[in-house]
Amino acid sequence: MPAETNERYIIRRLGEVPVERGVCGWRRTLISHDDTPVANVSHLAIDDSKYHYHREMTEYYYVLNGGGTITLDGEKRPIAAGDLVVIRPGTWHTSDGKMDVLIFGVPAGEQTDVWFE
């Protein structure tokens, strides 16, 4: 991931971050566990999201544009641009619709704390 960085800061530009397939769609990981164990940050275009949960990580979904639904423990809720959803550990979730979402995961667990059981 290209970035301007030193011990005190990181500047990462969205357009320079590769797109990869994630659990919930097409993701650009802006901050990962490799950068800091405190949090991960991703820009996500929702596409074929899989129903899952996290054991330790709390996720903060901020809808940048578009809208659709988010399913939380089996209950569908509408979401649209400007909405923030806090998903605590143990909450089964998935989303559907045409939207871009900024996701903060605390603590960082974007690769290791995803469960489908």
SULSULCOR-V861617 format. One record per backbone hydrogen bond with DSSP energy under -1.0 kcal/mol. CO is the residue of the C=O (numbers start at 1). NH is the residue of the N-H. Records with the same first field share a line. If there is no record, write none. Layout:
CO = NH ; NH
This chain:
4 = 11
9 = 6
11 = 4
13 = 16
14 = 17
20 = 27
23 = 50
24 = 47
25 = 22
26 = 45
27 = 20
28 = 43
31 = 41
32 = 35 ; 36
37 = 108
40 = 105
41 = 30 ; 31
42 = 103
43 = 28
44 = 101
45 = 26
52 = 93
53 = 115
54 = 90
58 = 106
59 = 87
60 = 104
61 = 85
62 = 102
63 = 82
65 = 100
66 = 81
67 = 98
68 = 79
69 = 96
70 = 77
71 = 94
72 = 75
75 = 72
77 = 70
79 = 68
80 = 83
83 = 63
85 = 61
87 = 59
88 = 91
92 = 73
93 = 52
94 = 71
96 = 69
98 = 67
99 = 46
100 = 64 ; 65
101 = 44
102 = 62
103 = 42
104 = 60
105 = 40
106 = 58
109 = 113
115 = 53
